[in-house]
Amino acid sequence: MGKKNKQFVEKITAMEDDFAQWYTDVVKQADLVDYGQVRGTMIIKPYGYAIWENVRDELDKKFKETGHSNVAFPLFIPESLLQKEKDHVEGFAPEVAWVTHGGEEKLQERIAVRPTSEVLFCDYYSKNIHSYRDLPKLYNQWTNVVRWEKTTRPFLRSSEFHWQEGHTAHATDEDAAQETNRMLEVYADMAEKYLAIPVLKGRKTDKEKFAGANYTLTIEALMHDGKALQSGTSHHFGSGFAEAFDITYLDENGESQFVHQTSWGLSTRIMGALIMVHGDNRGLVIPPRVAPTQAMIVPIAQHKEGVLDKAYDLRDRLKDLVRVDIDASDKMPGWKFNEYEMKGIPVRIEMGPKDIEKEQVVLARRDTGEKEFIPLSELESRLPVLLEEIQQNLYTKAQTHREEKTSIAKTMDEFKQVLEEKPGFIKAMWCGDVACEEKIKEETTATSRCIPFDQETVADTCVCCGKDAKELVYWAKAY
Ligand SMILES: [Zn+2]
């Protein structure tokens, strides 16, 4: 923990010294969350929630554009309902929180607090889908779920978290497959264009897929420390749940058919990705498109006559153009600079008596720290362009980082060496046998992240057993 490495803000640990502590420090100092009273729960504070709201609104818009409707299903699931699909209940059983009493009275049947809502939607669909005319059903809900986790960290793993879960039912397997792909693309697009986080798109191995799914598609992102984060998943169920829950419809020929389903979810975990992909030793760095405040005006020498008036004028001029705010509190400018750097606000606008005299402002970028002097008359044209430059720069930086930390391994020795020397994504061939996947995890703690859609052949044989390779897999240690 070299003190010399602690730059600018004494309060946070340098990421090179202790990445986990840096993360915790940033989450706290940037005022994103606080800890709840029950272990593993979190209070999302106004600034954290404002960022999440922007993610949510952006996704919600896309869900509606793709024909989905929002609904709200209950928090509770009767135990008997949860038991209906065998793989599903086995997958979630260890994490379920149970309600056993109503007031003083012991319940006849235990009630689960939803860890996810597949069975509730299946039960509903079994009663409300009758004919091909009822299909597709394209539902989504914004909600919270509970999973009793042993080790927890804000946003990354918490006992209760916020997310959306889409649940759809279709007439054919192909329609369901298309939906699964479509929603993965929605997630990938949001991550890359909105959050400036480059993602790998691919399919999970059977070992890593969702409990009860036919297959799971995923977007995977690489964090600053070289660990991967699963950032959104889209599951194809085929007719597995429909058979367990007897969800049938009469087709155009009057014959009874099972529906084909999907589900897909993206959670507040994405906040963890945002922090760990873009953040630095000064704190958060928020890409302009998702930033609740894109530009913060900090008046300099604001006690001098006219400065505050000019600063407010500036805010009024810009407020329809960008999300702008002003800090006219009596705190020192240096304190304000640190505070808004910690919060990752993309641009700081400084204006003092000298600037007013010269009819200019100073624009300071959060991502590079660069400053530029802009004539007041050009501010309206320059600021949106600058925000776009920052957005692009953050994406490019993250992509370069990911490329630098992506390696190829052809043998287990190479695999282990890479993990040791340059942790990140490892591209390695796999024979398709779960035994090899398990052995790799056991020996290295790295897991298969995805079988990428963009396949290539980096070797002819499986990295683990040396038998003929079937496909390329991305591996990494993961959150
Ligand atoms: Zn193998």
Residues whose N, C-alpha, C, O or C-beta is under 5 A from the ligand:
A	BS01	ZN	C431 D433 C436 C462 C464 C465 G466
